[in-house]
Amino acid sequence: CAALHAVSTGASSARLLADDERRIAIARVALVDAWRETDPSAFRDARELSLGYLHARPEPSRWSDVDPVTETVPALVEHLASGCHGDASASAPSLLPLLSLIPAEALSSPSRPENTEGGTPIQSFLGDILAACWSGWEVFC
């Protein structure tokens, strides 16, 4: 994958971010596709790519190319709900570091509209993540 190669070869930030389309494509691979990966043999590299990408970007622009609410968090929720596709030991070490780098506003924003008729409380994306962890645990236990 081009993004993994660019990060692993130490490509400079200026070269990595020179072209907008390339920068956006790399961000999507690192922050969305890496969490949609289903092959457990690729999990460690995919997680390293995600965290490496986020640490390489300056804080104000970390999430400028990918929307964590509509792209990254749903991919993460899907991954967790699957029981990490059978290899939680490869994904677990990167979860807290990733969550610490997702903007608090993204984690606390409502994941679905409030149901005013039924009185269903608003659930945040963090609530979705925790529910997915439980669902994933139930898959393999």
Helices and strands as residue ranges (DSSP letters): H 2-8, H 13-16, H 20-28, I 29-33, H 34-36, G 40-42, H 43-56, G 59-61, I 68-72, H 73-81, G 84-86, H 88-101, H 104-108, H 125-140
